[in-house]
């Protein structure tokens, strides 16, 4: 499931919630890390990022 955020440079960014490995608060917003050293910084606060990522994991599968 993809979740849409706004990156620090104001570009919309889609994130595959199942690939997130670490989330941290930074000066510009929230840094979302993935495997293999990849990351993106988004402007949304950490609590909102966690909430939106958790929503995707709670959706029923069919």
Secondary structure, DSSP 8 states (H G I E B T S, - for coil): -EEEEEBTTS-EEEEEGGGEEEEEEETTEEEEEESTT-EEEESS-HHHHHHHHHHHHTS---
